[in-house]
Amino acid sequence: MPRDDVDDFWDLVEQVRARAGRGEFVDGLTLELTRRPIPRIARFHATAMLLANRAATWEMLAAADIVFARHGGCSGDSFVDFRLWLLHLGRDVFEDVLADPDTLADVPEIAALAGDRPWTNADFPGMGELCGIGEHAFELVLDKISPTIAAGIEPPDEFDERPSEMPRDRYVRFGGAASRARFPQLAELFGG
């Protein structure tokens, strides 16, 4: 993935995150994308999918499973949403967690989930909406131009890309004592 696309992606995420809370993040990001040419919207989407797939590791799934343990574990859909949510937290958090998933325990939004209280929809560490944000921005751009011209513009192929549900790296067994040993901070935080 071209470095410029990755830098543009993170710059836009950080810019929107600085002025929008979690509830406004997707709308703010969509609005910013509508101000860009269609090829850049497509590259934003493709970059998000590639980054989400970078985080699709067995180690990340095991760490997410500790976080989701009281809620039935981390399903394939939840794992996708969780990795997209990590993207919304910004480059530094994403890279730190990717390097060592146990540092999830240091993320305030994760620490707030510990304990016995049920999660609300606002608490849930997921942001599946990021999967369709590029397509939505594309449609909004088409709405701004002549219907005759818009009818001739095909959606970019990049919009067909989706994050994988399961890890793509070499399988590593986690669970029980192995997870507690590998992720001591998370295990302590979530009573594992």
FIDREN-268621 format. One record per atom (N, C-alpha, C): x, y, z; residue in one letter. Coordinates in steps of 0.001 Angstrom, whole numbers, plus 524288, in hexadecimal, padded with zeros to 5 digits. Each point is the difference from the previous one (the first is absolute). Layout:
// FIDREN-268621
XYZa/...
END
This chain:
// FIDREN-268621
8034F7FB6980000m/7FCB18049780000m/8037B804D380000m/7FEEC8039E7FC80p/80354804AE7FFA1p/800038031F80514p/804A5801AE8017Cr/800AA802EC804E3r/7FCB2804F280011r/7FF87802A67FB83d/7FCCE804C07FFCAd/7FA567FEDB80165d/7FDE37FB917FE19d/7FA9C7FE9380139d/7FF597FF05805D1d/803D17FD658025Ev/7FFBF7FEDD80599v/80050805198031Bv/8039C8036F7FE9Bd/8007A80504802B6d/7FB068033E7FF58d/7FDD3800277FB43d/7FB1A802DE7FF13d/7FB947FDC680352d/7FFC07FAC780045f/7FBFA7FD6F8031Bf/80057801C0805ADf/804B97FF7980247w/80095801528058Aw/7FF45805D4800F2w/801CF803467FC6Ed/7FF36805A8800A2d/7FA2F8014880048d/7FCF47FDA57FC94l/7FA5F801057FFEBl/7FD607FDEC804F1l/801687FB4E801A8v/7FDCC7FDC8804CFv/8013980386804A4v/804E3801A980079e/801908035380468e/7FD458054B7FFD1e/7FF85802297FB57q/7FD6D805137FF65q/7FA517FFAB801D1q/7FD2F7FC047FE4Bv/7FA817FF7380184v/7FF947FEA5805CCv/803537FC9A801D1r/7FFE47FE5980582r/800ED8049F803B0r/80330803C57FE5Ea/8013B804848034Fa/7FB3F80378800EFa/7FC457FFC77FC87r/7FB83803858009Cr/7FAC07FD398008Er/7FFFC7FAD57FFC3a/7FB117FD298005Ba/800617FB9F80402a/7FC007FF7A8031Cg/7FFBD7FB9C80399g/7FECF7FB027FD0Ag/7FFE97FBAB802C8r/7FF1B7FB037FD6Ar/7FAE2800017FCF7r/7FBEC8023680235g/7FAEA8000F7FD70g/7FFE08032E7FAF6g/8035A803D47FFA1e/800238035B7FB59e/804657FE907FC47e/803397FC408017Cf/804A27FEC07FCF8f/7FEB37FE437FA70f/7FC6E7FC587FF69v/7FEC07FDEC7FAD0v/7FDBD8043F7FC86v/7FC5A803278021Ad/7FDBE804387FCE4d/804218040B7FE86d/8036780150803B1g/80427803C27FEE6g/803C87FE037FBEAg/801497FB0780055l/803907FDA77FC33l/7FD757FFC47FA9Cl/7FB067FEA67FFDDt/7FD257FFD77FB0Ct/800018055F7FD78t/7FEDD803FD80310l/7FFEF8055C7FDF0l/805528017B7FDC1l/804297FED9802E2e/80542801377FE0De/8012C7FD107FAEBe/7FE5E7FB217FFABl/800FB7FCF67FB39l/7FD16802437FB55l/7FB6480235800DFt/7FD0C8023C7FB97t/802B9804BD7FDA8t/803CB80222802B9r/802F0804827FE18r/804C27FE5F7FCCBr/800977FAED7FF39r/804877FDF17FD29r/7FE467FDA07FAD6r/803997FFA27FC4Dp/7FEAA7FD7A7FB08p/7FED97FA31800D7p/7FCE57FDC87FC9Ci/7FE6D7FA8580079i/804A87FC4880078i/80435800B37FD06p/8046E7FC63800B5p/8024D800218058Ap/7FFF78047980276r/802038004B80565r/7FC3C7FD75803DFr/7FAE88006E7FEEEi/7FC237FD4D80347i/800E67FA1D7FF9Di/800D87FE247FB3Da/800F27FA677FF24a/805057FE40802B3a/804178032E7FFAFr/804EC7FE9B8029Br/7FF6B7FFFE805ECr/7FCDF8039C80216f/7FEF88000C8059Df/7FD8C7FAD1801A9f/7FC067FE557FD1Bh/7FD617FB0E80138h/803D97FB707FFB1h/802EF7FFC87FBC2a/803B67FBAC7FF4Da/804107FFF380462a/801CB8048780194t/803DC8005780436t/7FDA17FE2280522t/7FB31801888011Da/7FD697FE34804C9a/7FF967FA0D80012a/7FEAC7FDB07FB97m/7FF737FA4E7FFC4m/8054E7FD52800AAm/8040A8022F7FD97l/8053E7FDB98008Bl/801FD800668059El/7FF1A804708027Bl/801B0800A08056Cl/7FCF47FC588039Fl/7FAED7FF947FF1Ba/7FCDC7FC6580332a/802037FA6E7FF62a/8019D7FE977FB46n/8021D7FABE7FF20n/805657FF5080266n/802F48043580073r/8050E7FFA5802C8r/7FF327FE59805A6r/7FBA4801A48023Ca/7FED57FEB580572a/7FD3D7FAB88008Fa/7FF287FD507FBB7a/7FD557FAE98001Fa/803F17FBB580136a/801997FFC5804F4t/803BA7FC0F801BCt/7FD787FCB980449t/802137FB48800B0w/7FDFB7FCA380430w/800F08028080550w/80467802A480077e/8013980294804F2e/7FC0B804528012De/7FE9F8031A7FC0Fm/7FC268042B800C1m/7FAA47FDAC8013Em/7FEA27FBBE7FD6Al/7FAFF7FD7680110l/7FFD77FDF9805A4l/804457FDB9801CAa/800327FE0680562a/7FF6B8047A803E9a/80289804687FEF2a/7FF858048A80373a/7FA66802187FFEEa/7FDB68006B7FB60a/7FA93801D37FF8Ea/7FC4F7FC3D802C4a/801347FAF97FFC7d/7FCAD7FC1E8028Cd/7FFF0800C7805ECd/8044E801B980236i/8001980135805A2i/7FC628049B8011Ai/80046803FB7FCB6v/7FCAA8049C800B0v/7FA407FE757FF98v/7FEB37FCA77FC4Bf/7FA937FE877FEEBf/7FE277FB4C80333f/8034D7FDDD80372a/7FECC7FB12802B3a/7FAB38000E802BFa/7FEB380427802A3r/7FAFB80043802D6r/7FB5C800A67FC58r/801178009B7FB10h/7FBDA800D17FC1Eh/800167FBAD7FBF0h/801CA7FB6880197g/7FFE57FB787FC90g/804C77FF587FC94g/804038031B800D0g/804BB7FFA37FCD4g/7FFAA803647FB2Ag/8041D7FFF97FD0Dc/800768035F7FB62c/7FED07FCD27FB1Ac/7FB6F800CB7FDC4s/7FE787FD4E7FB30s/802E9802587FB54s/7FF627FD987FB7Ag/8026E8020C7FB44g/7FE37805867FEC5g/7FADF800FB80063d/7FDF2805457FF07d/8020F803DF80402d/8000C7FE5C804E9s/801FB8037C80419s/805C2801307FF37s/802EE7FC247FE16f/80594800CA7FF12f/800E5804067FBB4f/7FCCE7FFDD7FBECv/8005C803F37FBD4v/7FEBA8055C80243v/7FB9880062802B9d/7FE5B8050880235d/804068021B803DAd/802487FC838030Bf/803F38017D803D9f/804D0802507FD56f/801D97FD837FBDCr/804A2801F97FD42r/7FEE3805337FD61r/7FB56800C07FDF5l/7FE948050F7FDBAl/7FFAC8042B80449l/7FE2C7FE7980493w/7FFD28039480474w/80581801A580191w/803AD7FC497FFCBl/805748015A80130l/801F1804387FC44l/7FE747FFBF7FB12l/8019C804027FC3Bl/7FE1180560801B9l/7FB448003B801EBh/7FDD08051280186h/802E480264804A8h/802DA7FCC7802FDl/802E9801FA80483l/80504802D57FE6Bl/8017A7FF937FB0Dg/80491802DC7FE1Ag/804C97FC967FF4Bg/803AF802307FD3Fr/804B87FD2B7FE6Er/8033A7FE0A804A0r/800E880360803D7d/803587FE6F80460d/7FDB57FB64802F9d/7FAF98005380151v/7FD7C7FBAE802CEv/8000D7FB1C7FCA4v/7FE95800867FB0Df/7FFCF7FB7D7FC78f/805587FD577FFB1f/80419803017FF1Fe/805367FDBB7FF7Ae/801E67FD9B80521e/7FEE28029980461d/8018F7FDDD80516d/7FD4C7FACC8010Ed/7FAED7FFC97FF06v/7FCFD7FB3A800F7v/8019A7FBBF7FC2Dv/80127801737FB3El/801BF7FC277FC2Bl/805347FD9E801ABl/803848033480218a/805197FE19801CCa/7FF7E7FC99804D8a/7FC448014D8036Ad/7FF317FCF7804D1d/7FA4F800768019Fd/7FCBB7FC387FE87p/7FA6C8004F80140p/7FEC380088805CFp/8039E7FE8580370d/7FF018009F8059Cd/7FF94805C18017Fd/80218803847FCBFt/7FF8C8059880123t/7FA6A801F67FF48t/7FC757FCAB7FE1Cl/7FA74801737FFFEl/7FE468019880578l/802627FD9B803F2a/7FEA68013F80570a/80124805B580147a/8037C802817FD18d/8015D80579800E1d/7FC63803CB7FD1Fd/7FCAF7FDF87FC9Cv/7FC71803477FCEEv/7FB4E8015880372v/7FF158050480121p/7FBBE8017180398p/7FAB07FDBE7FE79p/7FEE17FFC87FAF0e/7FAF17FDED7FE3Ee/7FF727FA2F80138e/804577FD358002Di/7FFE77FA6B80169i/7FFAB7FF74805F2i/80323802FB802C8a/7FFEE7FFBE805BAa/7FA8D801248021Ca/7FD25803787FD70a/7FAB380159801B7a/7FC397FB717FF76a/8015B7FC0F7FCEEl/7FC897FB827FF2Bl/8009E7FBCB8042Fl/804228005980311a/800EF7FC168040Fa/7FBCD8006F80436a/7FF0C7FBB2802B1g/7FC157FFF580424g/7FB397FCF67FE3Fg/7FC2A7FFEE80363d/7FB667FCBD7FF15d/7FB75802CD7FD64d/80053805137FF70r/7FB84802BE7FDB8r/7FF567FE867FA43r/7FB367FFAD7FE2Ep/7FF2B7FEC77FA74p/801C68048C7FC8Cp/801C57FEAE7FB5Ew/80197804097FC4Aw/7FB38802417FD56w/8002C805117FF18t/7FC0D802797FCBFt/801F97FFD67FA61t/7FCA8801547FC57n/801C3800467FA89n/80477803DD7FF5En/7FFDA8043C80308a/80427803F47FFAEa/8052A7FDF88022Aa/7FFC67FC3A8039Ad/804C37FDC980247d/802A57FC1D7FC5Cd/7FCED7FD337FCFBf/801E17FB977FCF8f/804B4801867FCA1f/8045E7FD228008Dp/804AB801597FCEDp/7FF917FE007FA6Ap/7FCD2802A57FD0Ag/7FF427FE8C7FA8Dg/7FE7D804BC7FCD1g/801737FFF77FB1Am/7FE9C804447FC7Am/7FF8D7FDD67FA78m/7FC597FC627FF51g/7FF277FD9B7FAEDg/7FE88803E17FBBAg/7FE04804908019Ae/7FE75803FC7FC2Ee/80483801B17FC87e/804C57FF61801ECl/80485801877FCD1l/800627FCCC7FB00l/7FD8C7FB747FFEBc/8001F7FCC67FB48c/7FD28802997FB6Ec/7FBF1802ED80122g/7FCE78024A7FBD1g/8008E805D67FF67g/8038980252802E3i/80070805AD80008i/801B28022E7FAACi/803987FD527FD62g/801B9801CA7FAD7g/7FB9A7FFD27FC0Cg/7FD027FBC18001Fe/7FB907FF807FC5Fe/7FBF38043E800FEe/7FF008010B804F6h/7FC2E8040F80156h/801DC805607FE1Bh/804F780122800E2a/80228804FF7FE2Ea/7FFB18005A7FA08a/801277FBB27FD55f/7FFA77FFCB7FA49f/7FA718015A7FE32f/7FC1C7FDA180286e/7FA8B8010C7FE92e/7FE99805B1800ECe/801ED8023C80441l/7FEF0805838011Al/8028F803907FBF4l/8049E7FE917FE2Fv/802988030A7FBE6v/7FCCA7FFC17FAFDv/7FE187FB5D7FEA7l/7FCD07FF767FB49l/7FAFA8032B80060l/7FDCF80071804B7d/7FB3A80318800BEd/800E0805C97FEE5d/804DD801BD8004Bk/801428058B7FF36k/800AC801737FA3Fk/800657FC187FCA0i/800FE8012A7FA78i/7FB3A7FEA47FCBBi/8003B801787FB23s/7FBB87FF107FC5As/7FEA77FA2A7FFD6s/7FAF47FEA68004Fp/7FE757FA827FFBDp/801DA7FD487FAFFp/80054802D97FBC0t/801D57FDB57FB17t/805BA7FE728006Bt/8031A803638023Di/805947FED7800B3i/800AA7FBB580422i/7FD218007080452a/8006B7FC348043Da/7FEB07FA7B7FE24a/7FC497FF8D7FC6Ba/7FE627FAD57FE0Ea/804727FD327FD30a/803B9802E67FDFAg/8045D7FDA67FD30g/804B97FEC780361g/7FFB58012F804FDi/804767FF1A80379i/7FF1E7FAF280308i/803797FC577FF2Ee/7FFAE7FAF5802AAe/8029E800528055Be/7FDEC7FD23803CEp/802B77FFDB8050Fp/805617FD8D7FF50p/803E780218802A6p/805457FDBC7FFA3p/8001C7FA5E801FBp/8034D7FCD87FD99d/800927FA828018Cd/801B37FF68805B0d/802C3803DD8020Ce/801DA7FFBF80564e/7FB8D7FF2C803E3e/7FB4D801D47FEAAf/7FB9A7FF8480398f/7FE457FA58800C3f/801EA7FC807FCB6d/7FECB7FA6F800A1d/803417FD7B80450d/80426802998019Ce/803877FDCD803F4e/7FD8C800638056Ee/8008F7FBC3802F8r/7FE1E7FFB28055Er/804357FD7B8035Ar/800198013C80510p/803D27FD7680363p/7FEB27FA30800B3p/803F97FCEA800B8s/7FF287FA7180102s/7FDD07FF5C80586s/7FCAE7FC09800A6e/7FDD67FEF980532e/803EF7FD4780382e/803247FCA57FDB2m/803A87FCE080312m/8059C8018E7FEC6m/8037B7FEF3803ACp/805838013B7FF24p/8023A7FD2F7FB40p/803DA8027D7FDA7r/802777FDC87FB58r/805837FE0180123r/801FE80111804A0d/805537FE598013Ad/7FFFF7FA5D801EBd/804937FE1B80127r/800A27FAA3801DBr/7FD167FF3F8051Fr/7FD0E7FBCC8005Ay/7FCC67FEF480495y/803567FF6E804EBy/7FE488029180417v/802707FF8B80523v/7FB917FEEE803D8v/800A77FC038032Er/7FBDE7FEA0803C3r/800678038B804CCr/7FB968026180143f/7FF8C80309804C6f/7FB3B7FE12802ECf/7FF2F8020380493g/7FB8C7FE8380333g/801E87FE4C80551g/7FCAB800B3803D8g/8014A7FE4C80546g/805178023C801FFg/8035A7FC76801FCa/804F88019A80257a/80396802A37FC06a/7FFDF7FE387FB1Ca/8035F802567FBFAa/7FE95805BC7FF1Da/7FAF88012E7FFDFs/7FE54805737FF4Ds/801658034C804BCs/7FF257FDDF804A6r/80151802FB804C0r/805E0801298003Br/803207FC3A7FE51a/805AF800C580018a/801B0803EA7FBD8a/7FDA47FFCC7FB6Br/8018D803797FBB3r/7FDEA80587800C1r/7FB648007B80274f/7FD67805138009Bf/7FECC80113805C6f/804138009480335p/7FF1480089805A5p/7FCE6804E680173p/800FC8045C7FD4Eq/7FD1D804CF80144q/7FA367FF747FEC4q/7FED97FDDD7FB73l/7FA827FF377FE8Dl/7FD627FC1280395l/802C17FBBD8013Ca/7FDD77FBF88036Ea/7FEBC8024E80562a/8037880344801F7e/7FEFB8027780510e/7FB77803BB7FFB0e/7FFE1803217FBE4l/7FBD7803EA7FF52l/7FAAE7FD727FF8Dl/7FFB47FBA97FD10f/7FAFA7FD7B7FF07f/7FF1F7FB288035Df/803257FF6E80423g/7FF1F7FBD1803C1g/800EC7FA957FDDEg/8037E7FF9C7FC2Bg/800DE7FAF47FD6Cg/804387FCEE80276g/
END
